[in-house]
Every structure is written in structure tokens, then in C-alpha cells.
Amino acid sequence: MQTTEALIARHPVFASLEKEEITRLVSMGRPRRYRQGEFVIRQGDAWPAIFLILSGLVTARKASFKGRSLTVTSLGKGDLFWGLAFFLEGTPMPVSLEASEDTQLYLWQRADLFPFVLEHGQVSWELSRLTVQRMAQASEIIETLAFQPVAGRLARFLVDISPEENSPVARSLTLDEIAARVGSTREVVCRFLQRFANDGLINITRTEFVINNLDGLKEVSRQGKG
């Protein structure tokens, strides 16, 4: 099993550091445990912290004033993430971060880590690179939501979680959770799943679904794109 120091040292942001500096970095932070369903931070709160996931899964969700929810991304072991207030003091979080399973984070506060980042230019550069990557991912999500129909987004979601034909996949997500991932509503998702089934693209039961026509589903997933 990897130690906390080893996991931190392997992350690209910290990979340039010597062992003594990794030890110093670890001493600045602390581990935090979250139970499944517990919020790490809620949307709208200022949170000047940065964390590395030691184990578990954290899901970022954005809520609208109408009460709808959009799952923006999921983060797993080894992923680094931060509150906007880590870079811009007082800036509120645009999403809520929730533990989707029992999760352990290693967390640093801005006041402790920021001087260390400024001291180590390579760390600052790699953190900037990671920020740009996240911006590119966010742009792709926005483009998909803005220009791709719900049917295409749902088809893409199904292809992503079941890339092989005739391989049963457990229905571990509720209709509401699927709707949050594709930026729609439970009713619309239910309607399109039934349409996919009627068209012979998928087979659905109460506990699982199977993709019958992967190429057909991929074609639907390209709807609305160029």
C-alpha cells in the first residue's frame, strides 16, 4: 500500500521535489476523512484549500436556482483539486464537492501552502498547467451542454460507461443521478432510455442494461456535433 508521502511525490505537481521537501510538504497538511454523502465543501462557500485524494471518490455538482443539479466531474485517488479561494481570496466555490463513497483527502490550507508554492517555481508551473487542463475540460463540458442534444449526451454517457456490446452493466446510478450527469431531468432521461430500447440500441431491466448496437449508440452520441 502506498504511503501518503509516496502518493504525493508521484503527482506531477510535486514530482520535482526532493524527499526532504516532500516530507516538509506533508507536514504542512493533514488528512481528512469523509463518509459517503458528506460534503467536502458546498457551492457558494469560500474555501481557500487544496487537496489530494488518498482514497475514495469526490463528485463535483453544480446546482441551479431551480433546484436542478449537474454533475460536473468526478475525482479519484491521486487527483489534486482546490477551492477558487486558494488562488483568489474570498472567491466562492462554483460547485459543491461531495464524497460519493467513503473518502480520505490530504488537505492543505492556503496560508500554509501558498508560500511553499511561490518558493518552488516548478511546483507553481505544474500547478498552472493543471489549472489550464481543468479549464479545457470545463470548456468541453460547456460546449457539449450548449450544442449537443440530450439524446446525444445520454448516448455518450452510456458509451463511456459500457464500451463493449452485449456486456451487462449494473444500474448503479438512479435516473436522477444520470440526469445530473447529462444536464437534463429524470423524465427526459427516462423517455430517451426507452426510445433507445425501442430502437434496439440497448436492453434495459430493473438491475442492468446492455448495449446491443454500439455503433448505433455512438452515432447518436455525435448528434449536434459539427
C-alpha positions as CSV (number, residue, x, y, z in Angstrom):
1,M,0.0,0.0,0.0
2,Q,1.4,3.4,-0.9
3,T,2.2,5.8,1.8
4,T,0.9,9.3,1.8
5,E,4.3,10.7,1.0
6,A,4.8,8.3,-1.9
7,L,1.4,9.2,-3.4
8,I,2.1,12.9,-3.1
9,A,5.6,12.5,-4.6
10,R,4.2,10.8,-7.6
11,H,1.8,13.6,-8.5
12,P,3.2,15.7,-11.5
13,V,2.7,18.9,-9.5
14,F,5.1,17.7,-6.8
15,A,7.3,15.3,-8.7
16,S,10.2,17.7,-9.0
17,L,10.6,17.9,-5.2
18,E,13.4,16.2,-3.2
19,K,12.4,13.7,-0.5
20,E,13.1,16.3,2.3
21,E,10.8,18.8,0.6
22,I,8.1,16.2,0.2
23,T,8.4,15.5,4.0
24,R,8.1,19.2,4.6
25,L,5.1,19.4,2.3
26,V,3.3,16.6,4.1
27,S,3.9,18.3,7.5
28,M,2.0,21.4,6.2
29,G,-1.2,19.5,5.6
30,R,-3.4,17.0,7.4
31,P,-5.6,14.0,6.4
32,R,-9.4,14.3,6.5
33,R,-12.0,11.5,6.2
34,Y,-15.5,11.9,4.8
35,R,-18.3,9.5,4.8
36,Q,-20.3,8.7,1.7
37,G,-22.7,11.5,1.1
38,E,-20.8,14.0,3.2
39,F,-20.0,17.4,1.7
40,V,-16.3,18.4,1.5
41,I,-17.5,22.0,0.7
42,R,-20.8,23.4,-0.5
43,Q,-21.4,25.6,-3.6
44,G,-21.2,29.3,-2.7
45,D,-18.7,29.0,0.2
46,A,-15.2,30.5,0.0
47,W,-12.8,27.7,0.6
48,P,-9.0,28.5,0.5
49,A,-7.8,24.9,0.4
50,I,-6.2,22.4,-1.9
51,F,-6.4,18.6,-1.5
52,L,-5.1,15.3,-2.9
53,I,-7.4,12.3,-2.8
54,L,-5.7,9.4,-1.0
55,S,-8.7,7.1,-1.4
56,G,-12.3,7.2,-2.4
57,L,-14.3,9.4,-4.8
58,V,-15.3,13.0,-4.8
59,T,-18.0,14.3,-7.1
60,A,-18.4,18.0,-8.1
61,R,-22.0,19.1,-8.6
62,K,-23.5,22.4,-9.6
63,A,-27.0,23.3,-8.5
64,S,-29.3,25.8,-10.3
65,F,-31.7,28.2,-8.5
66,K,-34.5,25.9,-9.9
67,G,-33.2,23.0,-7.8
68,R,-31.7,21.0,-10.7
69,S,-28.2,19.5,-10.4
70,L,-25.4,18.9,-12.9
71,T,-22.6,16.5,-12.2
72,V,-19.5,18.4,-13.5
73,T,-16.8,15.8,-12.8
74,S,-15.7,13.0,-10.5
75,L,-12.2,12.8,-8.9
76,G,-10.5,9.7,-7.7
77,K,-7.3,8.5,-5.9
78,G,-4.3,10.7,-6.9
79,D,-6.3,13.6,-8.2
80,L,-5.5,17.1,-7.0
81,F,-8.2,19.8,-6.6
82,W,-8.7,23.2,-5.0
83,G,-11.1,25.9,-4.0
84,L,-11.1,29.0,-6.1
85,A,-10.3,31.0,-2.9
86,F,-6.9,29.2,-2.9
87,F,-5.9,31.5,-5.8
88,L,-8.4,34.4,-5.3
89,E,-9.2,35.2,-1.7
90,G,-12.9,35.2,-0.9
91,T,-14.0,33.7,-4.2
92,P,-16.9,31.3,-3.7
93,M,-17.0,27.8,-4.9
94,P,-18.9,27.4,-8.2
95,V,-19.7,23.7,-7.3
96,S,-20.3,21.5,-4.3
97,L,-17.8,18.7,-3.6
98,E,-19.4,15.6,-2.2
99,A,-17.9,12.2,-1.1
100,S,-19.5,9.7,-3.4
101,E,-18.0,6.9,-1.2
102,D,-16.0,6.8,2.0
103,T,-13.1,9.1,1.1
104,Q,-9.8,10.2,2.6
105,L,-8.2,13.5,1.5
106,Y,-4.9,15.1,2.3
107,L,-5.7,18.8,2.7
108,W,-3.6,22.0,2.8
109,Q,-4.8,25.5,3.7
110,R,-3.7,28.4,1.5
111,A,-2.0,30.2,4.3
112,D,0.3,27.2,4.8
113,L,0.9,26.0,1.3
114,F,1.0,29.2,-0.8
115,P,4.4,30.4,0.4
116,F,5.8,26.9,-0.4
117,V,4.3,27.1,-4.0
118,L,5.9,30.5,-4.5
119,E,9.2,29.2,-3.2
120,H,9.3,26.3,-5.7
121,G,8.9,27.5,-9.3
122,Q,8.4,24.1,-10.8
123,V,5.5,23.3,-8.4
124,S,4.0,26.7,-9.4
125,W,4.4,25.9,-13.1
126,E,2.9,22.4,-12.9
127,L,0.0,23.7,-10.8
128,S,-0.6,26.3,-13.6
129,R,-0.5,23.6,-16.2
130,L,-3.1,21.5,-14.3
131,T,-5.3,24.6,-13.9
132,V,-5.2,25.1,-17.7
133,Q,-6.1,21.4,-18.2
134,R,-9.1,21.8,-15.9
135,M,-10.2,24.9,-17.9
136,A,-10.0,22.9,-21.1
137,Q,-12.2,20.2,-19.6
138,A,-14.7,22.7,-18.4
139,S,-14.8,24.2,-21.9
140,E,-15.6,20.8,-23.3
141,I,-18.4,20.3,-20.8
142,I,-19.9,23.7,-21.7
143,E,-19.6,23.0,-25.4
144,T,-21.4,19.7,-25.0
145,L,-24.2,21.1,-22.9
146,A,-24.7,24.1,-25.2
147,F,-24.6,22.4,-28.6
148,Q,-25.3,18.7,-28.2
149,P,-28.9,17.5,-27.8
150,V,-29.9,15.5,-24.7
151,A,-30.1,12.3,-26.7
152,G,-26.5,12.7,-27.8
153,R,-25.3,13.4,-24.3
154,L,-27.1,10.4,-22.9
155,A,-25.8,8.1,-25.6
156,R,-22.3,9.4,-25.0
157,F,-22.7,8.7,-21.3
158,L,-23.8,5.1,-22.0
159,V,-20.9,4.5,-24.3
160,D,-18.4,5.9,-21.8
161,I,-19.6,3.5,-19.0
162,S,-20.1,0.5,-21.2
163,P,-17.7,0.5,-24.2
164,E,-18.5,-3.1,-25.2
165,E,-21.5,-4.6,-26.8
166,N,-23.5,-7.4,-25.1
167,S,-21.8,-6.8,-21.7
168,P,-24.2,-6.3,-18.8
169,V,-23.7,-3.2,-16.8
170,A,-25.3,-2.8,-13.3
171,R,-27.6,0.1,-12.9
172,S,-25.8,1.6,-10.0
173,L,-27.0,5.2,-10.8
174,T,-30.5,6.4,-10.3
175,L,-32.4,8.2,-13.1
176,D,-31.8,11.5,-11.1
177,E,-28.1,10.8,-10.9
178,I,-27.9,10.1,-14.7
179,A,-29.9,13.2,-15.4
180,A,-27.4,15.2,-13.3
181,R,-24.5,13.9,-15.4
182,V,-26.1,14.7,-18.7
183,G,-27.6,18.1,-17.7
184,S,-31.3,17.1,-18.0
185,T,-34.2,15.8,-16.0
186,R,-35.3,12.4,-14.8
187,E,-38.4,12.4,-17.0
188,V,-36.4,13.3,-20.2
189,V,-33.7,10.7,-19.4
190,C,-36.4,8.0,-18.9
191,R,-38.0,8.9,-22.2
192,F,-34.8,8.7,-24.2
193,L,-33.7,5.4,-22.5
194,Q,-37.0,3.9,-23.5
195,R,-36.5,5.3,-27.1
196,F,-33.0,3.7,-27.3
197,A,-34.6,0.4,-26.1
198,N,-37.4,0.6,-28.7
199,D,-34.8,1.3,-31.4
200,G,-32.8,-1.8,-30.4
201,L,-29.8,0.2,-29.3
202,I,-29.9,-1.0,-25.6
203,N,-31.8,-3.5,-23.5
204,I,-32.9,-2.4,-20.0
205,T,-34.0,-4.3,-16.9
206,R,-34.5,-3.1,-13.4
207,T,-31.0,-4.0,-12.4
208,E,-28.9,-3.7,-15.5
209,F,-28.6,-2.6,-19.1
210,V,-26.8,-4.0,-22.2
211,I,-25.7,-2.1,-25.3
212,N,-27.0,-4.1,-28.3
213,N,-25.7,-1.7,-31.0
214,L,-22.6,0.2,-30.0
215,D,-22.0,1.8,-33.4
216,G,-25.6,3.0,-33.5
217,L,-25.3,4.5,-30.0
218,K,-22.0,6.2,-31.0
219,E,-23.8,7.7,-34.0
220,V,-26.5,9.1,-31.7
221,S,-23.7,10.5,-29.4
222,R,-22.4,12.5,-32.3
223,Q,-25.7,14.3,-32.9
224,G,-25.3,18.1,-32.8
225,K,-21.5,17.9,-33.3
226,G,-20.1,19.6,-36.5
